């Protein structure tokens, strides 16, 4: 039976959607799992923890079309540390855009990293609409795919899955606009203010 | 406005001669984006972290000819450039539009750009290919109307940048 270390690579790890995705994964996975937020101060601790497990799952959001720099920094540290256990690396990535495929390049970066460092690459789940999907009825679709991801990792099947909101692009645009208007309102900011064209006004 | 943003110092006199604005990120103090969405939902267009990044992203937005010079790591910009690009999201709105058939953020006042991306390091063909794919995605999110990706070994980097500056001068 394997053991999996779940590393949350989100820059806002303690309050992130990635934390919720990781919690759903822990619940779905039959293996013993350990969850850690990635912080600036715990790189070495995580490198050591990764030597005690069979698998590592990185959970993170797409940032500027790629891997968030918080995670990039850790990957560099892990490379320098030199993994002894060589755990299988799997990826659960989410982006706020409707198209889960927008995560593809970041997944390729992770695959390349694993190849360059002799780490087996495992399974992938790419999530679209990932900023809001957990607060919609489509949450069950994510839960189902996370279960599949967990099963694939346990069975060492190396599979790739993706999920997004089953909406037309037009419906998604309307839904996301409403989502962000509500988000701004919580801070007393109107739609017009949020749509300002000024930069550093 | 023509701008070069580099992750290291460059000895290229042609940059000064052509009056190109040059930003050396390695000399600046720029913290990581914390993903708070403040620049979208609290102080639109303005990052809540008031470090050197707030001087850089308005210049990126204003430029119509732009060169990024960055080491490439795992097919990504290395961390110095990536940190800055993540901190540049105040130039976008939270709101999403359809752009080239995909969902992307609306831009604020961001000039359309001709971009040259110089990736340097000892790069495999696969790493170059992933980096090209990254830049193709960036083009949709950073208002590139045209772009080219150029690769260089580190020891050839200054000559490569010099050649690109001369090409700009001739155009």
Interface residues (C-beta under 8 A of the other chain):
Chain A: X10 X11 X12 X16 X61 X63 X64 X65 X66 X67 X68 X69 X70 X72 X73 X75 X76 X96 X97 X98 X99 X102 X104 X105 X108 X109 X110 X112 X113 X116 X169 X172 X173 X176 X177 X180 X183 X184 X186 X187 X189 X193 X194 X195 X196 X197 X198 X199 X200 X201
Chain B: X32 X33 X34 X35 X36 X37 X40 X41 X42 X44 X45 X46 X54 X57 X58 X61 X73 X74 X75 X76 X77 X78 X79 X82 X83 X85 X86 X88 X89 X90 X91 X93 X94 X95 X96 X97 X98 X102 X103 X104 X106 X108 X109 X110 X126 X127 X130 X133 X134 X137 X138 X141
